[in-house]
Amino acid sequence: MVRRAADAARAEREHFVERFGSALTAAGMQRLPSRVFACLLAHDSGRMTAAEISEALSVSPASVSGAVRSLQQMRMIHREREPGTRRDVYVVADDAWHDVMMNTSAVYGPLTQTLREGVAMVGGPGSQAGERLALSVAFLEFVTEEMAGLADRWDKRRAELDLLP
């Protein structure tokens, strides 16, 4: 009876991983990083080795390596060393979406700077392309400024909801 309940819980978790992975893929993320992120998010501790991820998703360790590298670059997960071993553990933060969304300076900073420099390179502020790039710069600067206020409001809301830190 206990084994049957554990098997049912595992099947439900696997179903969620595939559904959420598909949703992330539909939103534009690559398929395997989507599944790896969903797997880590659904794992009780949020911590898994590459071998555990590989087994959970029935994929090769080499493909897990590429997927976790991609997720680390997007700052959706981070790598830690398991104490006393040489094994790496991949970890998703409890508030992973907050961390990803609030990382605007790393994401938008280089884009904004390149667009700003590009205005002169595409004909200057008076050209249609220059105006389009300048509008992009203004938008990204606006988003960056607004994210700071959004982060403060989320911290208050999370405290009201009494959710994980």
Secondary structure as UniProt FT lines:
FT   HELIX           2..26
FT   TURN            27..28
FT   HELIX           31..42
FT   TURN            44..45
FT   STRAND          47..49
FT   HELIX           50..57
FT   HELIX           61..73
FT   TURN            74..75
FT   STRAND          78..81
FT   TURN            83..84
FT   STRAND          88..91
FT   TURN            94..95
FT   HELIX           96..101
FT   HELIX           104..121
FT   TURN            122..123
FT   TURN            125..126
FT   HELIX           128..161
//
